[in-house]
Amino acid sequence: MQKPTEPTSAQSEPLTTGRVLRSTYEIGTVLGKGGMGAVFLARHLRLPGKQVAIKVLHGAEALSEEVAVRFRREAEIASRLGHPNIVEVLDFDTLEDGTPFMVMEYLRGEGLSRRLRKQKQLPMEEVISITRQMGAALQAAHRAGVVHRDLKPGNVFLVPTEAGGVVGERVKLLDFGISKLVDARTVMTLDSVLMGTPQYMAPEQAMGHNSNVDARTDLFAFGCIVYEMIAGRPPYTGDNVAELIYQIVHLEPPPLLTLAPGTPPHVVAAISRAMAKKPEDRYPDVGAFILELTGSPLQTLAEVKPEQRSRPTTPTAPPPSVPRPPDREEHIPTVGMRPHAGRETSPPPSGPQTESLAAQPLAPARPKWPVAVAVGMAVIVAFAVAFFW
């Protein structure tokens, strides 16, 4: 890889509205900024009406070879996976001064973290829908040899969809900035370095045993997220990172039935196994967890017979316990590019966003709580780029 250039005055200048990148993307408003860069709304000049989100590194961080490599790797992984439940990276390039930028789909909707702050406990039907779509994204990543390593509500984005008179919701998994390529010899993993968000870390990850991280590590974090959607609070809470790590490694979370008494026993059992302390005690893969939790397996297009592809399938799920409130139009940007991993105490960073909504496959219809299709303010969440490899 070409060695980063020396800093110049041009590199420190912020992008301004109206500037055109590579004769293609006209910079618009700032959607969010952090210590390592910024995310901009931009217009595609050759595709009228097409909006994209552009994430640009800046300052000294843009000149760090380690950060630049990880930034490119984040783009390559998301682009390589090409899954409808994973945010799409459209382009990767550099500014004239060598500063890298990433072009991502522009998503309208809200982050799961935002929804949980508003609603706390989600109806079981909604939990199942979100969980299955997250599971589909993770299954695709794991089959491609990619472990996410930073699953949390802030890295899950919810996009309202409408097609054929059916209202649904598309889940988008964000932020592959610290993901691990399981079989890649070129990816170095340092033990004793925390990589991820402590509140959702598996014990092996919390102890810094990063060489032991695999798909079952993601499964633990996945179980924590499902627990939180049902219970209305994360399974582990603490005043500092040390306290969180101690709880994750040594203590069990509050019983789910204490916080959500109506939770079906098979759901409680599935989440408990997903969050087992030892990786070998968890499910072997995400598909097994989804099957136990929802009663219906995940399927890829290759696994479905041609005569079945025109027949809709509905996952088996317990009936919703609480009607979904109709308000979905209040969106607050949760944009950030965190300089280091830490406990989520503010709207967490995540990933970029899409413009074409109806073209995506729909989540199961939710007749009891229709979602208002986003009109007006759109929320962008930028991929978080951590310092640690």
C-alpha positions as CSV (number, residue, x, y, z in Angstrom):
1,M,0.0,0.0,0.0
2,Q,1.3,3.5,-0.8
3,K,2.7,5.3,2.2
4,P,0.5,8.2,3.3
5,T,1.6,11.6,2.2
6,E,2.9,14.3,4.5
7,P,0.2,16.7,5.9
8,T,-0.5,19.7,3.8
9,S,-2.7,22.7,4.4
10,A,-5.1,21.4,1.8
11,Q,-5.7,18.3,3.8
12,S,-6.8,20.2,6.9
13,E,-9.4,22.2,5.0
14,P,-13.0,21.0,5.5
15,L,-15.2,20.1,2.6
16,T,-17.7,22.8,1.8
17,T,-21.1,22.8,0.3
18,G,-21.0,22.7,-3.5
19,R,-17.6,21.1,-3.8
20,V,-17.5,18.2,-6.3
21,L,-15.6,15.1,-5.6
22,R,-14.1,13.2,-8.5
23,S,-16.5,14.9,-10.9
24,T,-19.3,12.8,-9.5
25,Y,-20.5,13.8,-6.0
26,E,-21.6,17.3,-5.1
27,I,-21.2,17.9,-1.3
28,G,-24.3,19.1,0.5
29,T,-25.0,19.4,4.2
30,V,-22.9,17.9,7.1
31,L,-24.8,14.9,8.5
32,G,-22.4,14.4,11.4
33,K,-18.8,14.7,12.4
34,G,-16.4,13.3,14.9
35,G,-12.7,13.3,15.8
36,M,-11.7,11.2,12.9
37,G,-13.9,12.5,10.1
38,A,-17.3,13.6,8.9
39,V,-20.3,12.4,7.0
40,F,-21.9,14.5,4.3
41,L,-25.1,14.3,2.3
42,A,-24.1,14.5,-1.4
43,R,-25.8,14.5,-4.8
44,H,-24.8,12.2,-7.6
45,L,-24.3,14.5,-10.6
46,R,-24.8,11.8,-13.3
47,L,-27.9,10.2,-11.6
48,P,-30.5,13.0,-11.1
49,G,-32.2,12.7,-7.8
50,K,-29.7,10.2,-6.4
51,Q,-28.5,11.1,-2.9
52,V,-25.6,9.4,-1.1
53,A,-23.8,9.6,2.2
54,I,-20.1,10.3,2.0
55,K,-17.8,9.5,4.9
56,V,-14.4,11.3,4.8
57,L,-11.4,11.0,7.1
58,H,-9.7,14.2,8.0
59,G,-6.8,15.6,9.9
60,A,-4.0,13.5,11.2
61,E,-6.1,10.4,11.3
62,A,-6.4,10.5,7.5
63,L,-2.7,10.2,7.3
64,S,-2.3,7.2,9.6
65,E,-1.6,4.2,7.5
66,E,-3.3,1.9,10.1
67,V,-6.5,3.9,10.0
68,A,-6.4,4.3,6.2
69,V,-6.0,0.5,5.8
70,R,-8.9,-0.2,8.2
71,F,-11.1,2.4,6.5
72,R,-10.6,0.8,3.1
73,R,-11.1,-2.7,4.6
74,E,-14.4,-1.5,6.1
75,A,-15.5,-0.5,2.6
76,E,-14.3,-3.7,0.9
77,I,-16.0,-5.9,3.5
78,A,-19.4,-4.2,3.3
79,S,-19.2,-4.1,-0.5
80,R,-18.1,-7.7,-0.7
81,L,-21.0,-9.0,1.4
82,G,-23.7,-7.4,-0.8
83,H,-26.6,-8.4,1.4
84,P,-30.0,-6.5,1.5
85,N,-29.7,-6.3,5.3
86,I,-26.2,-4.9,5.3
87,V,-25.6,-1.3,4.5
88,E,-24.3,-0.9,0.9
89,V,-21.0,0.8,0.1
90,L,-21.2,2.3,-3.4
91,D,-17.7,3.6,-4.0
92,F,-14.3,4.3,-2.5
93,D,-11.8,6.9,-3.6
94,T,-9.5,9.6,-2.5
95,L,-9.5,13.4,-2.6
96,E,-6.9,15.2,-4.7
97,D,-4.7,15.3,-1.6
98,G,-4.9,11.6,-1.0
99,T,-7.6,11.7,1.8
100,P,-9.8,8.7,1.5
101,F,-13.6,8.8,1.3
102,M,-16.3,6.2,1.2
103,V,-19.6,6.6,-0.6
104,M,-22.5,4.8,1.0
105,E,-26.3,4.4,0.5
106,Y,-28.4,7.0,2.1
107,L,-30.8,5.5,4.7
108,R,-34.0,7.1,5.9
109,G,-35.3,5.8,9.2
110,E,-33.9,5.5,12.7
111,G,-31.4,3.5,14.6
112,L,-32.5,0.7,16.9
113,S,-30.8,2.5,19.8
114,R,-33.1,5.5,19.2
115,R,-36.2,3.3,19.1
116,L,-35.3,1.6,22.3
117,R,-34.8,4.9,24.0
118,K,-38.3,5.9,22.9
119,Q,-40.1,2.7,23.5
120,K,-37.9,0.6,25.9
121,Q,-39.7,-2.8,25.5
122,L,-40.7,-3.7,21.9
123,P,-43.7,-5.9,21.0
124,M,-42.7,-9.5,20.4
125,E,-43.8,-9.4,16.8
126,E,-41.4,-6.5,16.2
127,V,-38.6,-8.2,18.1
128,I,-39.0,-11.3,15.9
129,S,-39.0,-9.3,12.7
130,I,-35.8,-7.3,13.6
131,T,-34.1,-10.4,14.9
132,R,-34.7,-12.5,11.8
133,Q,-33.3,-9.8,9.6
134,M,-30.3,-9.2,11.8
135,G,-29.8,-12.9,11.7
136,A,-29.9,-13.0,7.9
137,A,-27.2,-10.3,7.8
138,L,-25.0,-12.0,10.3
139,Q,-25.4,-15.4,8.6
140,A,-24.2,-13.9,5.3
141,A,-21.2,-12.2,7.0
142,H,-20.2,-15.4,8.9
143,R,-20.5,-17.6,5.8
144,A,-18.2,-15.1,4.1
145,G,-15.7,-15.5,6.9
146,V,-16.4,-12.1,8.5
147,V,-17.0,-11.6,12.2
148,H,-18.5,-8.2,13.0
149,R,-17.2,-7.7,16.6
150,D,-19.1,-4.6,17.4
151,L,-22.8,-5.5,17.3
152,K,-25.0,-3.1,19.3
153,P,-28.3,-1.3,18.8
154,G,-26.4,1.7,17.5
155,N,-25.2,-0.4,14.6
156,V,-28.7,-1.6,13.6
157,F,-30.7,0.8,11.4
158,L,-34.4,0.5,10.7
159,V,-35.7,1.7,7.3
160,P,-39.5,2.0,6.7
161,T,-40.5,0.4,3.4
162,E,-43.7,0.3,1.3
163,A,-44.3,-1.7,-1.8
164,G,-47.5,-3.1,-3.4
165,G,-49.6,-1.5,-0.6
166,V,-47.7,-3.4,2.0
167,V,-45.9,-1.5,4.8
168,G,-42.8,-3.1,6.3
169,E,-39.4,-2.3,7.7
170,R,-35.9,-3.1,6.5
171,V,-33.1,-3.8,8.9
172,K,-29.7,-2.6,7.9
173,L,-26.6,-3.8,9.8
174,L,-23.9,-1.2,10.0
175,D,-20.2,-0.6,10.9
176,F,-17.8,-3.3,9.8
177,G,-14.9,-1.0,10.8
178,I,-13.4,-3.4,13.4
179,S,-14.6,-6.7,11.8
180,K,-12.4,-9.7,11.7
181,L,-11.7,-11.7,8.6
182,V,-11.5,-15.2,10.0
183,D,-9.3,-16.7,7.3
184,A,-7.3,-13.7,6.2
185,R,-3.6,-14.1,7.0
186,T,-3.0,-10.4,6.4
187,V,-5.3,-9.3,9.3
188,M,-3.5,-9.0,12.6
189,T,-5.4,-9.4,15.8
190,L,-3.8,-8.1,19.1
191,D,-4.7,-9.8,22.3
192,S,-5.2,-7.6,25.4
193,V,-6.7,-4.9,23.3
194,L,-10.4,-4.2,23.7
195,M,-12.2,-4.0,20.3
196,G,-15.9,-3.4,20.4
197,T,-18.4,-1.8,22.8
198,P,-18.0,-3.3,26.3
199,Q,-21.7,-3.4,27.1
200,Y,-22.3,-6.0,24.3
201,M,-19.0,-7.9,24.4
202,A,-18.7,-11.6,24.9
203,P,-16.5,-12.7,27.8
204,E,-13.6,-13.8,25.5
205,Q,-13.7,-10.4,23.8
206,A,-14.0,-8.5,27.1
207,M,-10.9,-10.2,28.4
208,G,-9.0,-9.2,25.3
209,H,-8.7,-12.7,23.9
210,N,-9.2,-11.5,20.4
211,S,-7.5,-14.5,18.8
212,N,-10.4,-16.6,20.1
213,V,-13.1,-14.3,18.6
214,D,-15.3,-16.1,16.0
215,A,-18.9,-16.1,14.9
216,R,-20.0,-17.2,18.4
217,T,-18.7,-13.9,19.7
218,D,-21.2,-12.1,17.5
219,L,-23.9,-14.5,18.7
220,F,-23.3,-13.4,22.3
221,A,-23.8,-9.7,21.3
222,F,-26.8,-10.6,19.2
223,G,-28.4,-12.3,22.2
224,C,-27.7,-9.2,24.3
225,I,-29.5,-7.1,21.7
226,V,-32.5,-9.4,21.6
227,Y,-32.6,-9.4,25.4
228,E,-32.6,-5.6,25.5
229,M,-35.5,-5.4,22.9
230,I,-37.6,-7.6,25.2
231,A,-36.5,-6.5,28.6
232,G,-36.2,-2.7,27.9
233,R,-32.7,-2.6,29.3
234,P,-29.3,-4.1,28.4
235,P,-28.4,-7.3,30.2
236,Y,-25.3,-5.8,31.7
237,T,-25.0,-2.2,33.1
238,G,-22.2,-0.6,35.1
239,D,-20.7,2.7,36.0
240,N,-17.4,2.0,34.2
241,V,-15.8,-0.4,31.8
242,A,-14.1,-2.5,34.5
243,E,-17.5,-3.1,36.2
244,L,-19.1,-4.1,32.9
245,I,-16.3,-6.5,32.1
246,Y,-16.6,-8.1,35.6
247,Q,-20.3,-8.6,35.1
248,I,-20.0,-10.0,31.6
249,V,-17.3,-12.5,32.6
250,H,-18.6,-13.6,36.1
251,L,-22.3,-12.7,36.5
252,E,-25.6,-13.7,34.9
253,P,-27.9,-10.9,33.7
254,P,-31.2,-10.3,35.5
255,P,-33.7,-13.0,34.6
256,L,-35.6,-12.1,31.5
257,L,-38.9,-13.3,33.0
258,T,-38.5,-10.8,35.9
259,L,-38.3,-7.9,33.5
260,A,-40.7,-9.2,30.8
261,P,-43.0,-11.8,32.5
262,G,-44.9,-12.6,29.4
263,T,-41.9,-13.8,27.4
264,P,-42.4,-17.3,26.0
265,P,-40.2,-19.9,27.6
266,H,-38.6,-21.0,24.3
267,V,-37.5,-17.4,23.7
268,V,-36.0,-17.1,27.2
269,A,-34.1,-20.4,26.7
270,A,-32.8,-19.4,23.2
271,I,-31.5,-16.0,24.5
272,S,-29.9,-17.6,27.5
273,R,-28.0,-20.1,25.4
274,A,-26.9,-17.4,22.9
275,M,-25.4,-15.5,25.9
276,A,-23.6,-18.4,27.5
277,K,-20.3,-17.5,29.1
278,K,-18.3,-20.2,27.2
279,P,-18.4,-20.1,23.3
280,E,-18.8,-23.9,23.2
281,D,-22.0,-23.6,25.2
282,R,-23.6,-21.2,22.7
283,Y,-25.4,-22.2,19.5
284,P,-23.0,-23.3,16.7
285,D,-24.3,-20.6,14.4
286,V,-26.8,-17.8,14.0
287,G,-29.2,-20.0,12.0
288,A,-29.6,-22.4,14.9
289,F,-30.3,-19.5,17.3
290,I,-33.0,-18.1,14.9
291,L,-34.6,-21.5,14.4
292,E,-34.9,-22.0,18.2
293,L,-36.1,-18.4,18.8
294,T,-38.6,-18.1,16.1
295,G,-39.5,-21.6,15.1
296,S,-38.6,-21.0,11.4
297,P,-35.2,-21.4,9.8
298,L,-33.4,-18.7,7.8
299,Q,-33.2,-19.4,4.1
300,T,-31.0,-18.0,1.3
301,L,-32.3,-17.8,-2.3
302,A,-30.0,-20.7,-3.2
303,E,-31.7,-22.9,-0.6
304,V,-35.2,-22.3,-1.8
305,K,-36.6,-24.4,-4.5
306,P,-37.8,-22.5,-7.6
307,E,-41.4,-23.5,-7.1
308,Q,-41.3,-22.0,-3.6
309,R,-39.9,-18.6,-4.5
310,S,-43.3,-17.1,-5.4
311,R,-44.9,-18.3,-2.2
312,P,-44.5,-15.9,0.7
313,T,-43.4,-17.4,4.0
314,T,-44.3,-16.1,7.4
315,P,-42.0,-16.9,10.3
316,T,-43.5,-18.6,13.3
317,A,-43.6,-16.2,16.2
318,P,-45.6,-15.6,19.3
319,P,-48.4,-13.1,18.9
320,P,-47.6,-9.5,19.6
321,S,-48.3,-8.5,23.2
322,V,-48.5,-4.7,22.8
323,P,-49.8,-2.7,19.8
324,R,-47.1,-0.8,18.0
325,P,-47.5,3.0,18.3
326,P,-48.0,4.6,14.9
327,D,-45.5,7.5,15.4
328,R,-42.4,6.9,13.4
329,E,-41.7,10.4,12.0
330,E,-39.6,11.9,14.8
331,H,-36.0,11.2,13.8
332,I,-33.0,12.5,15.6
333,P,-29.6,12.2,13.9
334,T,-27.2,9.9,15.8
335,V,-24.0,10.4,13.9
336,G,-20.6,9.9,15.2
337,M,-17.2,8.5,14.5
338,R,-15.8,7.5,17.9
339,P,-12.1,7.7,18.5
340,H,-12.1,4.6,20.7
341,A,-14.4,1.8,21.8
342,G,-16.4,2.5,25.0
343,R,-19.7,2.1,26.7
344,E,-22.6,3.6,24.9
345,T,-23.7,6.6,26.9
346,S,-24.9,8.8,24.0
347,P,-26.6,8.1,20.6
348,P,-24.1,5.6,19.3
349,P,-22.3,5.7,16.0
350,S,-23.3,3.4,13.2
351,G,-23.4,3.4,9.4
352,P,-24.5,5.1,6.2
353,Q,-27.9,5.2,4.6
354,T,-30.0,4.4,1.5
355,E,-32.2,6.2,-0.9
356,S,-34.2,3.6,-2.7
357,L,-36.4,2.0,-0.1
358,A,-39.2,0.2,-2.0
359,A,-36.8,-1.8,-4.1
360,Q,-35.6,-3.7,-1.0
361,P,-37.4,-6.9,0.1
362,L,-39.9,-6.2,2.9
363,A,-40.0,-7.3,6.4
364,P,-43.1,-9.2,7.5
365,A,-46.1,-6.9,7.4
366,R,-47.1,-5.4,10.8
367,P,-50.9,-4.9,10.6
368,K,-51.3,-3.9,14.3
369,W,-48.8,-1.1,14.2
370,P,-48.3,0.4,10.7
371,V,-45.2,2.4,10.3
372,A,-45.4,5.8,8.7
373,V,-43.1,5.9,5.7
374,A,-40.4,8.4,6.4
375,V,-41.2,11.8,4.9
376,G,-39.0,14.8,5.4
377,M,-36.1,14.6,7.8
378,A,-33.8,11.6,7.2
379,V,-31.4,10.1,9.7
380,I,-27.9,9.3,8.8
381,V,-25.6,7.2,11.0
382,A,-22.0,7.1,10.1
383,F,-19.8,4.0,10.3
384,A,-17.8,4.1,13.5
385,V,-14.1,3.8,13.0
386,A,-12.2,2.6,16.2
387,F,-8.6,3.3,16.9
388,F,-7.8,-0.3,17.9
389,W,-7.2,-3.0,15.3
